[in-house]
Amino acid sequence: MPITYTASAAEKTLQNHAQLQQFYPPLTLEKPRRSPMRELISTVLSHRTTHADEELAYHRMLETFGDWAGVAAAPTAELAHAIRTTRWPDTQAPRIQEILRRIKAERGEFALDFLAE
């Protein structure tokens, strides 16, 4: 026989939450492991790419161009070469540059630290 619920979805959710808290302590959020800019650019680089290759591409990119301003201003083909360990670097390079240019235009700097607040 199917179970019939009479409580609203919100009430059921709160009841389930209360039951789970009896068995599992609340999670404590620790400081993010990486900066918001790093998370954003790493997300682009990681699409259908192993973590090791994404990390290598990220480090090569910044070693080659120095900082976000350098990445944004770099010749797109050179950026694609720097991130060549990722899948589809020729697609990712112009996307990364467009993301960086938009952040600079909207925020006045290459930073997303306000997201951490």
Long-range contacts (C-beta under 8 A, 24 or more apart in sequence): 32-116, 35-112, 35-113, 35-116, 36-111, 36-112, 36-113, 36-115, 36-116, 37-68, 37-103, 37-110, 37-111, 37-112, 40-99, 40-112, 41-96, 41-99, 44-92, 44-95, 44-96, 44-99, 45-83, 45-86, 45-92, 45-96, 46-86, 47-86, 47-87, 47-88, 47-92, 48-87, 48-88, 49-85, 49-86, 49-87, 53-85, 53-86, 54-85, 54-86, 56-85, 57-82, 57-83, 57-84, 57-85, 57-86, 57-89, 58-83, 60-85, 67-110, 68-100, 68-104, 68-110, 69-104, 69-110, 71-96, 71-97, 71-100, 72-97, 72-100, 72-101, 72-104, 72-110
